[in-house]
Amino acid sequence: MARKSGYAIGLDFGTESVRALFVDLEGNQVGAAVVKYKHGQITRTLPTSGAKLPPDYALQHPNDWIDGASRAVRKALKISGVPAREVIGIGVDFTSCTMLPTLADGTPLCVDRRFAKVPLAWPKLWKHHGAETQTDRINLVARRRKETFLKRYGGIIGLEWFFPKVLETLEGAPKVYAAAEVWLEAGDWFVWQLVGGEAKDLPRSTCQAGYKAMWSKADGYPSTAFFRALNPAMAHVVRDKMPGRLVAPGELAGVLTPTMARKMGLPAGVPVSAAIIDAHVGVPGAGADKPGTLVMVLGTSSCHMLNSTEDCFVPVVAGIVEDGILPGYFGYETGQAAVGDAFDWLRVMLGQRNFDQITESARAVPAGSDGVLCLDWMNGCRTPLMDGSLKGGFMNLTLNHTPGHLYRALLEASAFGLRWIIEQCQEHGVRVDKLVATGGLPHHNPLLVQIYADVLGKSITVHPCQYGPALGAAILGVMVAGKKASGFASPGAAIRTMAAPRKNVPGRQAVVVRPVHADRKAYDRAYRRYRNLADMAVAASKQE
């Protein structure tokens, strides 16, 4: 069957903003718009009371997601000139684990006047780190009980995940926990708002559940006995507070309601895909439909996604989920908790108005940063150590070093962390044959990509689309539209047609960054020092 005409929308929810991307069925961008969240990241004071938040809190306002997405879709629709009636599907990706408690009708507790001034009633952003003691207890109980789900997560449950945040609320704000009738990921909440329906039928993403809520296709969620061992009041959290049906990304969650259609300027009835984690959708967005390709989604933080035919225990992974990214494969997730936000933090700390001057200064510094060494754990270490309590820092500074030395050392530290992850994957039987970079950073920070290539000793393909996750989300929208509407007989056909780079097509040409082999010895030495420093930092943290 020949492909039809039509357009898909990818909604890409990031940490600071939401992007709406309109593409045709060849993957060509026809319109895009970005809208910043009115409240941004809520990290200092609560909007309703002005109360100061603890330093490890990171919250968001759910109204920002609806308002931002509606405005972005309307703007992109106007830019594209596309007739709204020709939109055949919508896909949604979201930061994760960003999650919230709601009432049975989907009303977030933070907009209920009873709880508007209670911080733990608000959506907890993925980078919220308030559940450190609860995470430690989850891991301790899981190890004592020899829970098999640990194997899927490299032997450790992460600080940023779903159930640590639920347990944090139970213990820190028990009235909020008691009032919560539904706990869910923000991506699932948003899709629920798009398609409507009762709580018992809300579509929960298997991607978000599998990677962040300890769910598996074979075993479901952890047992009642496990949750009871954590806290008796949480024994029946899944049965009582997690209604809904599990739906894989690229499968139909429902269709756009008349209410949301009016907000977005679209016709009602447009098919909507189940949500997917923003990093994971970068895989189809980068045109990667085969195993062995590590897709690096580089932004505020980074996630490295890999499909494999092998189900292997790898101690560095954040998750191994069957059909978690694409059907037929085991999807491996690793990632680093501070990348773009760490770079921006350093820029601000050094008093730089933008990255231009500090980048040029860093280019002039040789490989290895003249001995300056950095641990890039400014937001903890996701993988390979899965410890959000770890702290970052710089070493070997002298009065002769410049801002360029600090910035280059931070870029190199990010590359060293990735090298550590890849080495561990390969040592445990998971092939990494090809590297693809997508997201905003590879296009805006070519120095970072070059350092990655040099440290890894491998070429890196920079995908031409600057909006890889949004494109991937749009592909999911095409998938739920079905063969009759799109003409695609399989997910792979849609991915290859809409996202694979093409040498002779303007705007679809990839850039291949090759390593400078002359710098390899210097980076090998610096990498060994980085690993030694990491060992010392971990040992010191255990003594605190």
N, C-alpha and C positions, 0 to 999 in steps of 0.2 A: 504494500500500500504506500502510495506517495505521501510525503509529509504535507500537512495542512498549513495554512497560514494562521497566525495567531501570536499571542504574546504571553509571557509569564512574568510574574512579579516575585522577586526575592527580597524578603525583609530581613535585614541583618542587624540584630540588636547587639551593640557593643557596650563598653563600660561607660562611655560619655555621650553616646548618640545612637540614633537609628538611621540606617540607610535603606532607601527603597530603590531597587534596580529593576528596570523594565528591559527585557531582552526578547528578541524574536527567536524563532525555532532553529536558527543557525547559530545562536549564541551571541549575536551582535547586540551591543548595548544601544538602546534607542532613547533612553531617558534615565536619569538618576538624580536623587536628591538626598541630602543629609540634614537631619534636624537634631540639634543638641537638646538633651534633656533639660528642662527648666531647673530642676533641682540638682542636676549632675550627680556626683557621688556625695552622699550625705555621710561625712566622716568627722565633722567637728561639732556641730550642734544640731539638735532636732528641730525641724522647721516649725512644728506646732507649739513648742515650749521655749525654744532657745537653750534648753539644757545641754550642757557639755557632754559629749559622748566619750567613752573610753578610747584610748589610742588605737585599739585593735578592732574597732567597729567600722563597718562599711555597709551603708544602707542605701536604698533607693526608694523613689516614690512611684507606685504603680500607675498613677495617672499620667506620668511622663511617657510611659510606654504606649498607651492608647493615643494620647494627644500627639506625640512625636511621630508615630507611625502614620496616623491619619494625615498629618500635614505633609510628611515626606511623600506619601503615595500621591496626594493631590498635586504636589509640585512636580514630581517625576512624570505624572500623567500629562500635565500641561506642557512640560519640556518635550516629551516624546511626540506629542501630536497623535498618539494612538487612540482610536475610538475605544472607549471603555468596554463596549460590548465584545471586543475582540480579545479580552484577557481570558485565558483558558484555565489558569491555575495560579495558586499562591503557595510559596514555600516560606518557612520561617526558621531562622536559626537564632540562638540566644546564648548569652554567657551562661556558664554553668560551673558550679552549682550556685545559681541565684534562685532563691526560694522564698516562699511566704505562706502564712496561715490565712485562711479565709473562712467565711461562713458558707453554709451549704449552697447559697445562691451565687457564690463567687465573689462576694463583697470582701475586699481585703480588710483585715482587722484594723489596720492602721488608719483607715478612713471612718471607722466606727468611733464615735465620740468617747466611748468607754475606754478605748485603748490608744487613742491618737497621740497621747503623751508618753506611751510606754515604748522605749526603743525596740524591745524584742518583739513587738507586734508588727514591726515594719519589715519589708522584704530585705533579706540579708544578701548582699552582693557576693559574688563568687569569692572575692578577696577578704570578706569578713573573717577575722581570726579570733573571735571571742570564745570559741569552743575548745580551747586547748586542753583543759582538764577533762572534758567530756570525750575528746578524741583519744586521749591517753587511756581512759577507762574502756572505751570500745575496743581498742586494740588489746588491752590486757585481758578482758573477758573473752574476746575471740580466740586469743592464743591459749588461754586456760581450757577453753571448751574444745579446742582443736577444730574450730569452725573451718569447713572446707572452702568457704567463699574467699578466705584470705589468699588462696593460691591465685585467684583471678586478678588480684591487685598487688602483686609483687610482695605479698606478705604483710601489708600494712594499709590501714584505712586512713585517708587524708583528712587534714584539718578543715579543708574547704567543702567537705561533702555534706550530703543531705542529713543523715541521721545525727551527726555531731551537732548540727545546728538545731535540730528538733529537741535533742536532749538538753542543750544549752537553755532553750526556752522553758522546758519543763522545770528545770532547776532554778533558773533565774527569774522567771515570770510565770509561776504556775497558773495564775488566773488567765493568762493569755493562752497557755496550752489547753486549759480546760474549755475555753470558749472556741478554740479552733475546731471547726468541723471538717476542714479539708487542709491538708498540708500538700503542697505541690511546687514543682519547679516553675519559675517565672515563664519559661517558654511554653509550658503546658497551660499555664493560666492565660497567657495571651491567646493561644490557639482556641482555648475554651471560650474566650470572649468573642472570637471571630465566628465560631460555629454554633454557639449556644448549647442549650440542652441542660438536663439535670446533672447533678454531681455524679450520680451513679454511672453515667455514660461519658463523663469527660475523657478526652483522649490523652493518655499519658505516653510520652515518647519512650520506646524501648532503649533508645540511645542514652537519654538522660538517666533513666532508671538503672540501666546496666552499668554505666561508668561512674555514677555518683550516688546511687542508692542501693548498691550491693544486690541488685536483682539479676537473675540469669534466666535464660530461656528454658533451661532444664530444671532449675530448682526454685525459681521465684525469689521472693524476698527472704531474708533471714527468718528463723523460726520464732514463734511466740516465746519459747523457752529462752532463747538468746536475749530478746528484748526484756523479758522479765528479769533476767540476771543483771541487766544494766540498771533498770529501775522498775519496780513492780507496776508503777502507774503507766508505764510505757508498753506493757506486755502486749496489748491489742492495738497498737498504733496503726498497723497496716489495715486491720479489719475495720476499725472505728473511724480512722481519720485519713485514710488514703483510698477513697472510692475511685472508680473509673475503670477504663479498659486500656490495655497496653497495645499501642499501635506503632509500627516501625516507620521511620522516616521514609518518605516516598509512597506511603500508603495513605488512603483517604481518612482524614480526621472528621470531615464533615464539609458543609458548604457555607458560604458567607451569608450571615443573617441580614435581613433588611436594615436593621439598626446600624450594624457596622458598615454595610454597603453605603449607606447615606453619609456616614462620617468620612469614608475614603473616596467617595465619588465614583464608586464601582457598581455594577449590577449585582443584585442578590443572586445567590446560587452558584457563585464561582467555587470550584473545588479547592479545598485547603489541605495541605499535607500535614501530617504529624510533625511536631517540632524536632529539631536536631541541635546538638551543641555546636556553637559557632565554629570552633576549630575543626570538628569532624566533617562538617559540610565543605570545608576547604579541599577535601580529597576529590569529590566529583567536580568541584569548582576549578580544580587544577587539571582536570582531564585525566586523572589517574584512576583507571578502572582495572588495573592488573596488580598482582601481589609484588612485593619487593620494592615498591617506590615509597620512600619516606617523604611525606608532604609536611613541610614546616610552615605553619601558619604563624607569622611573626607580627605581633602588634604590641599592645600594652603588656601582655604576657605572651608566652609562646606555647603552642601545642604541636607535637610532632606525631603525625598519624601514619600508620602503616598497616596495610592489609597483607595477610599471610595465609597460606594453606595449612600452616603448622600451629598446633595448640601447645605452646611451650611455657614453662614457668620461667619468667624473667624477673629478677628482683628489683629492677629499676622501673617497671611499668606502673602507670597509674590505673590501668585497667586492660583486661583482655575480654572482649565481648563477642560472642558468636553473632554474626550478622549485625554487628554494632555500627558499622560504617556502610558497607555494601553487602548485599546478600551473597552467601556462598563463601565468605571469608571470615577468619578471625581478625577482628580489628584491634590493633594495639595502640594504646595512647600513652605517650610520655609528654613531658612539658616542663617549662621553667617559669617560675612564679613572678619574676621581675625581669622584664626586657625593656620594652619601650618606656614604661613608667620609670624604670631605674635610670635610663638615659636622660629622661626629662628632669628627674629629681636632681641628678648631678649638674645638669645645665643650670637649673635654678640656684643650686647651692654655690655654683661658681660665678653667679651674677651675669650669665650670658643671656642676651635678649633672644637669640635664636641659635641654631646649630651651625651656622655657616663658619664662623671664626674658629670655634672649638674643633670642628671637623677638619679644617685645613691644618690646624695645629697638630691634630692627631695623625694626619697623613705624613707629617714630617718626622714623626717619631718612628724609630725602627721596630721591627718585629720583636716582641718581648718587652716593649715599653721601657727599655733601659733599666730593667730589673724591677720596675714597679709591678706589684702583684695585687690582684683584687679577688675577693670572694663576692659574687654577685647575689648574695642572699638577702637583699634589702627587704624582700617580702617572704622570707623563709625559702626553703628548698623543696620544690615539688618533687621532681625526679632529678637525680637517682636516689635521694635519701628520704623523701616523703616526710619531711619534718618542718612544719611551718614555724617552729619556735627558733630555728637557727637564724643567726644574724650575719650581715655582710660586713665588709671592711676593706681597707687598703693597707698594704705593707711595703716596706723598703723605700719610703718617701724621704727625700732630702730637700734642702732649700733650693737645689738646682732644678727640681722638677716643675713642670708647667701644667696648666689645665689640660693641655693636649695629652700629656702622659697619663693623667687620671682617666680621661675619657677613653683613650685607646686601651688602657688596662681593663676598663669595664667592658668594652666590646670584646676583648680577648677572653675575659672570664666567661662571658656568655657562650663563646665558641668552645671553650674548654669543657663547660658543662654539657654541651651537645655531644662533643667527642666522647665523653665518659658514658653517656647514654647509649650511643651507637656501639661502642666497644662491648658494653654489657649485653646488648641485644644479640650481637653476632656470636659472642662467647656462649650464649645459651640456645643457639640453634635457629635464630630468626634472621633471615637474609635481609640485607639492606643493599640493594643493587643500584639505586638511583636516588638522587636528592632533588626535590623541587621546592622552591620557596614561593610563598604567596602571602597575601595580606598587604598592609600598608608599608611596613618597614622596608622590605626588599626594594621597593621603587623609590623610596625617599632617602634611604641610607645605603648607597652602594658600597661604602667602605665596610660596613658590617658584613655584607655578603662576601666581599673579597677576603676578609679575615676568616670567616667561616670556611671558605674553600681552602685557604692556606693551612688552617689548623687541622682540617679533616683530611687534607691531601686529596680531595675529590672535587670534580666539577659540580656546580650547582646550576640548575635551570631555573631562571626567574620567570614565572608564568606571566604572560603579557597582561592579563586582566588584573587591574589594581583592586578589584572588588571580588576576589576569589570566593570568599564565603557567601556573598550576596548572589553571585552567579550560581554557586552550588545550590543555594536555597531555591533559586528560580528553576533549576533543573528538577528539583523535587516537585515543584509546582507543575512542571510538564509531565512528570511521571504520574501524578494523581489525575491529570486530565485524561489520561488513557490513550491507547493506540488510535481510537476513532478520531479523537480531537487533534492528536499530535503527529500521528503517522509512525511513531517510534515503536518498534516491536519489543525492545528490551531496555533496561536502565543503561546498559553499556553502550548501546547505540546512541542514546540521548547524550550521554556523557562525552563520547568521542566526537560527536557532531557539534555539540554546543560549546565544549570547553577545551578540546585538544588544540595545542598551538599549530599554526599552519605557516609554513615558510614564506609562501608567496601571497599571503593575504594581509593587507595593512591592518594593524591593530591586533593581529593574532600571532605575531612573530615573537618567539621567546628569546631571551638573552641568556647565553651560557657563560657563566663566570668560571674560569679555569684557575687552578691553584698556581701560585708562584712558588715553584719548588725550591728556589734558592733560600726561601725563608723557613723551610721545613725543619731544619736542625734547631734553629732558634726557638721555634714553636714547640718542638719536642721537649726541649729543656724547660721551657716555661710551663708546659703542661705538667711535667713531673713535679715542679715546684708547687703548682696549683693543687695537685692531688695531695701532696704532703701537707700543705696549708689546710686543706679541707679536713684531713684526718685529725690534725691538731685542734681545729675549731670544734669538731664533733666531740672529741675527747674532753675539751674544756667545758662544753655545754653540759655534759653529763655530770661534771663536778660541781656545777652551780646549785 
